[in-house]
Amino acid sequence: MTEVLRAMALAWEPEWGVVTSHPYDGLISEQVMPAGTSVGWMMYFSRLRGTVPPLPAPVRIEPVEDKGTLVILTPERFTASNSEHVALAARVHELLDSAGLLRKLQPWPTG
């Protein structure tokens, strides 16, 4: 999945992207801002959104060329039924939100 998200980021240069499950999305739906972003198993943040802060282990942070950053919460498949996964996602949500990365999506600059 990491390579799929990376390929999509390179092809489309989005502001943000996420890989998550329906059960987890339903669990956190109250935390997601309208037209905003959320935390999932894997996320992509364009460099235009800002810098990804240091995150707790086992989270991996990988550059996507000069476009942005991938954030992978766990090396194994993330599940909403795993309380450790959910707790890690909540902590990462806090850190990313504090860094301003989970703000509402913005129109792309033109020109």
Buried (B, 14 or more C-beta within 10 A) or exposed (E): EBEEBBEBBEEEEBBBBBBBBEEBBEBBEEBBEEEEBBBBBBBBBBBEBBEBEEBEEEBBEEEBEEBBBBBBBBEEEBBBEBEEBBEBBEBBBEBBBEBEBBBEBEEEEEE
